[in-house]
Amino acid sequence: MRVAIAGAGLAGLSCAKYLVDAGHIPVVFESRDVLGGKVAAWKDEDGDWYETGLHIFFGAYPNMLQLFRELGIEKRLQWKSHSMIFNQLEEPGKYSRFDFPDLPAPLNGVAAILSNNDMLSWSEKIAFGLGLVPAMMRGQSYVEECDQYSWTEWLRIHNIPERVNKEVFIAMSKALNFIDPDEISATVLLTALNRFLQEKDGSRMAFLDGAPPERLCQPMVDHIQALGGEVHLNSPLREINLKEDGSVASFLIGGEREGEPRNVQADAYVSALPVDPLKLLLPAPWKQMDVFRKLEGLRGVPVINIHLWFDRKLTDIDHLLFSRSPLLSVYADMSITCKEYEDLDRSMLELVFAPAKDWIGCSDEDIIAATLAELKKLFPMHFTGEKQAKLRKYKVIKTPLSVYKTTPGCQKLRPSQETPIVNFFLAGDFTMQRYLASMEGAVLSGKLCASAVDGSAEKLSTAQAISKALPS
Ligand SMILES: Cc1cc2nc3c(=O)[nH]c(=O)nc-3n(C[C@H](O)[C@H](O)[C@H](O)COP(=O)(O)OP(=O)(O)OC[C@H]3O[C@@H](n4cnc5c(N)ncnc54)[C@H](O)[C@@H]3O)c2cc1C
């Protein structure tokens, strides 16, 4: 079957990869001139990379890790020590670590939590541990039920002191969805904690050894093309044209600076767009259908990714750091953590600025000034006295609508990969799969979508595709 796919983020490329493996011919159309969507990156005039986001791969990403193995690129993941490292706000320049020993899960996680005495008291650890028992015992069904609560509400229900939020979970919730614990659904944190506590290497982190478009997306494209598929950049989906029965007749692709738009016909059609642009492209007759109507409740969250090139080393830590700053989320010294960005003498800090809703409209200069003010609190030794660290250059990348905002109640709004339209399918991290809005979620959604398309082959081969659920 020929399958037209709009969007060359990880979901669209994963869908194309698994379709081509199943013997189909995927044709991918990406609106921008770069692969990867939210993992896209570019080179500046000096040849230095800057990225849409600082990206971490976890041991609990089975589909992503399998994809790396299938592409023969697993050595490109640079695994770090099995730890979680937090800045100590009360002792600037110092860190607090959760080190996971080489024990089976959940013992390694329990040992990591019990052996950290900087952040939580014993009574807080016990209260939190007891709160997690239902999630550990009942698994995913309990985790899904908790989508009615924010994380802060969930802590209150379990009598877990507010200080636990302040010490640990503001940082984790900003890392997972760029919002605070008052807003994030408890399902998000519980899903992550469950994976981290139930899989020995679940919370182990890796950095890619270079920029994602070259080091991860390009091998996917090479694989797709080698087996007869196609990937086209600068080819936006403009319109979804319908047949009389409401199923897809063609994708209108291109136009404006890409030349005359053209109608592309295929046996099946996939949207691997983020939810916000998808909503704008939905044909009018589909908008009242339950599955598409629910999409109105999903909306991308703003986030800002910052790159700071300094004239000297600020850290020697080869790992992700949780800043615990009110303005910043996680950060890393990419000159240490990522092979291609290596600089032995000078730091390049990549930082996620979140929550960003009050900052997304501000100038780059204001955002950098606020970031540096926060860094001065984290590393006063580098920014006071005579030999202060100098900022050589910076780059600010704003994403006003990034991954969907995972507030309570969103789980029931997420669509499956199969839709009521017989020849139209969905991929993307917002579609229903158990890994939330993440790279793993995007790759898994693409795989599930490819399997749904493949499973519909017989139905689709009948000449007249009949829409299953159009209002009569
Ligand atoms: C700052 C930041 C940090 C992150 N950190 C992590 C992390 O550490 N770990 C993790 O697992 N995840 C992280 N994520 C999330 C992760 O990047 C996303 O979940 C994942 O990349 C989404 O993939 P996707 O394919 O679903 O969507 P996207 O990557 O958004 O891909 C959609 C594609 O569709 C294209 N498109 C849009 N409109 C059209 C159109 N009309 N026609 C054709 N193409 C179109 C877009 O250009 C894009 O290429 C982070 C995200 C951000 C923004």
The ligand as an ORCA input file, in Angstrom:
! r2SCAN-3c Opt
* xyz 0 1
  C      12.170     21.739     25.103
  C      11.765     20.289     24.938
  C      12.430     19.314     25.679
  C      12.026     17.979     25.579
  N      12.721     17.026     26.297
  C      12.380     15.733     26.171
  C      13.147     14.728     26.814
  O      14.135     15.026     27.503
  N      12.768     13.428     26.647
  C      11.691     13.080     25.888
  O      11.398     11.877     25.765
  N      10.956     14.008     25.247
  C      11.274     15.325     25.370
  N      10.546     16.275     24.696
  C       9.321     15.858     23.987
  C       9.627     15.274     22.609
  O      10.471     16.136     21.884
  C       8.315     15.117     21.840
  O       7.401     14.388     22.632
  C       8.467     14.370     20.507
  O       9.623     14.771     19.819
  C       7.223     14.649     19.663
  O       7.303     13.989     18.430
  P       6.070     14.017     17.406
  O       6.549     13.370     16.170
  O       4.871     13.497     18.074
  O       5.773     15.571     17.139
  P       6.701     16.675     16.459
  O       8.107     16.434     16.833
  O       6.109     17.978     16.800
  O       6.570     16.391     14.891
  C       5.522     16.905     14.116
  C       6.064     17.296     12.742
  O       4.978     17.746     11.931
  C       5.446     18.850     11.174
  N       4.294     19.615     10.674
  C       3.507     20.510     11.343
  N       2.542     20.985     10.518
  C       2.723     20.361      9.322
  C       2.030     20.405      8.078
  N       0.956     21.196      7.883
  N       2.478     19.620      7.062
  C       3.550     18.805      7.213
  N       4.248     18.740      8.371
  C       3.830     19.490      9.417
  C       6.319     19.604     12.149
  O       7.175     20.518     11.481
  C       7.064     18.451     12.812
  O       8.228     18.117     12.106
  C      10.934     17.614     24.754
  C      10.293     18.595     23.985
  C      10.701     19.909     24.067
  C       9.997     20.951     23.233
*
